Amino acid sequence: MQSKMQPVRFLSSLLLLVVCTVFTATGQTVDTEPRSITVVENQENVNLHCRIGRAAQLCLIRMPGVNDQFTLAPNINSPVAGMSYYGEGLDKGSCGVHIDRVTAENAGFMNCTLFVDGRGLTGAIEIVVAFPPEQPTIEVVSGNVNNLEVNSQLTFRCISARGNPAAKLAWFLDQEPIYEGVKLDKPEEYFDEQSNKRYFTASSTLTRSIRAEDNGKRLTCQAEHIAYSDKLSRTDLIMNVNFQPQALPEQIVYGLQLGRTATASMVIKANPSPRVLWNIDGMDYHQGTEQGRYAVPIPEALGNNHYNVSLTIAGLTLEDLSKVYVMRASNNFGTEDYRLSLRSQDEVFSESSSFGTGEIVGLVLAVLIVLLAVALIFIARATGRWCFRGKSSSTSTSAAKIGETDTTDNGVGETMLPPTGTVVPPSAVNAPNGVESFPDMPPTPDPNNFILRPTNMRHPLDAPGPYPIGAIRREPQLSVNSGNFDNASVLSSDSCSTVGYGDPNQVGLPVAGAQKRWIPHQQRELLEKQAQLLLSGAAIKRKRETEIF
């Protein structure tokens, strides 16, 4: 058969050589649309088109399956049934053919020759007539598919024969594509003289190590071909894998009730079905038997090679909860041991409740500690204790002014005085250095013969003569009754540092200390009230003295 195909291949090669020679001699080419086309056998209404850039006088067609070449032209009946002219007209260099129905005999190269000024220009279009291959089949190349075991190596081959063109093959396992271990073989080409058809056989091999989870899955070979009615054709193989019982971690059965019949069970996987026995305190209890307080039912098949294995204990005791039960499952392909422990309802509740209570207690204590710390901090800030300095609760945070003394704010709402001997009055803003110096305040006199006189309430004896004996004139900027006195902020001492105030009876008349101080709101209000009382008492005393004189 291969020897008979040689003349066909030779003639095709010779034809292409002649076409290329014509192209070179004339210096022009023929454009074809399409260059190659694949159609299904008996497909209808297929158009093939050739074109050049000049007007043509004649269009000559050679079609596979038609013995002689023939001419086509617009508005002229075709000499070949089922074929007619297709194009835009010879005057536009267009020459093509319309095929009503494609047959297998039309497979090959269609040649179109356009004559221009007595010279022929030829183009070629390959026609591939597709016909569907046979349904794909799966063969087992190596291994026993009837006795598949875990870790055994099997090689499968999928074949899709007698199709044109060759089918595209792919492997799937339960709809999941398989790529590992797949090898695509080169398609084999054949020619059938009886049907005058060329066809191909596609094949693909799959080498796979069998796994326990492969059992019961569907191995699929899929062939894709244009000539299939659904474009796809599949063949399946159900894999029956034998394997020993599969291992599991130690199992724990919860919720059993003391004094009642308890059933402990676990689900294992094996193929074929396993035989089981339980080992309790060194004694074996086989499936289907009942000895003393223990009964072992036959494993229950759940499907997909899963089995429910159980043990029944009559009158569950605390001693039963302290034991470790060993279950042994076996079949013709191996043996596996499983360990199982029991827990009663009381144990479960005790474990869960103690754990939850500890967490809750810890969380509550943590929240209480945080709330207590926050409360202490707020109390300390409000009362000025523990060296806290913070923003006063008063709505106004004016700087303390005694006379013309200016104070500063430290940025957090604290009213501060400058160091001793240095005050910054408003007039000092334009001073050369921005600071004006004043002398330190005199010491506070003896309160027993001191008369408090605000500077804006002068006694007639005060001018021009000296002050009365025992009286000390206060500087205007330090007078508590001066117009510059700001009631919103008064300096005082706290638990962290001491500011000298002299006589404690002179409340509200501070001596500027060496450091800046902050006064809590409540203490400041108390000092203001005391200062107002002293001022009122001094005014009454002054009035009485005036009346006497």
HELIX and SHEET records of a PDB file:
HELIX    1   1 GLN A    2  THR A   26  1                                  25    
HELIX    2   2 LEU A   90  LYS A   92  5                                   3    
HELIX    3   3 ALA A  104  ASN A  106  5                                   3    
HELIX    4   4 VAL A  145  ASN A  147  5                                   3    
HELIX    5   5 ALA A  212  ASP A  214  5                                   3    
HELIX    6   6 LEU A  318  LEU A  321  1                                   4    
HELIX    7   7 GLN A  345  THR A  383  1                                  39    
HELIX    8   8 PRO A  426  ASN A  430  5                                   5    
HELIX    9   9 PRO A  447  ASN A  449  5                                   3    
HELIX   10  10 PRO A  460  ASP A  462  5                                   3    
HELIX   11  11 PRO A  476  LEU A  478  5                                   3    
HELIX   12  12 HIS A  521  ILE A  548  1                                  28    
SHEET    1   A 4 ASP A  31  GLU A  33  0                                        
SHEET    2   A 4 GLU A  44  ARG A  51 -1                                        
SHEET    3   A 4 SER A  94  ARG A 101 -1                                        
SHEET    4   A 4 MET A  83  TYR A  85 -1                                        
SHEET    1   B 5 SER A  36  VAL A  40  0                                        
SHEET    2   B 5 ARG A 119  ALA A 130  1                                        
SHEET    3   B 5 GLY A 108  VAL A 116 -1                                        
SHEET    4   B 5 LEU A  58  ARG A  62 -1                                        
SHEET    5   B 5 PHE A  70  THR A  71 -1                                        
SHEET    1   C 4 THR A 137  SER A 142  0                                        
SHEET    2   C 4 GLN A 153  GLY A 163 -1                                        
SHEET    3   C 4 LYS A 197  SER A 209 -1                                        
SHEET    4   C 4 VAL A 182  LEU A 184 -1                                        
SHEET    1   D 4 THR A 137  SER A 142  0                                        
SHEET    2   D 4 GLN A 153  GLY A 163 -1                                        
SHEET    3   D 4 LYS A 197  SER A 209 -1                                        
SHEET    4   D 4 GLU A 188  ASP A 192 -1                                        
SHEET    1   E 2 LEU A 148  GLU A 149  0                                        
SHEET    2   E 2 VAL A 241  ASN A 242  1                                        
SHEET    1   F 4 GLU A 176  ILE A 178  0                                        
SHEET    2   F 4 LYS A 168  LEU A 173 -1                                        
SHEET    3   F 4 ARG A 218  GLU A 224 -1                                        
SHEET    4   F 4 LEU A 232  ILE A 238 -1                                        
SHEET    1   G 5 GLN A 251  LEU A 256  0                                        
SHEET    2   G 5 GLY A 334  SER A 344  1                                        
SHEET    3   G 5 TYR A 325  ASN A 331 -1                                        
SHEET    4   G 5 ARG A 275  ILE A 280 -1                                        
SHEET    5   G 5 MET A 283  HIS A 286 -1                                        
SHEET    1   H 4 ALA A 262  LYS A 269  0                                        
SHEET    2   H 4 HIS A 306  ILE A 313 -1                                        
SHEET    3   H 4 TYR A 294  VAL A 296 -1                                        
SHEET    4   H 4 THR A 289  GLN A 291 -1                                        
SHEET    1   I 3 ALA A 262  LYS A 269  0                                        
SHEET    2   I 3 HIS A 306  ILE A 313 -1                                        
SHEET    3   I 3 GLU A 300  GLY A 303 -1                                        
SHEET    1   J 2 THR A 408  ASP A 409  0                                        
SHEET    2   J 2 THR A 415  MET A 416 -1                                        
SHEET    1   K 2 THR A 422  VAL A 423  0                                        
SHEET    2   K 2 GLU A 436  SER A 437 -1                                        
END                                                                             
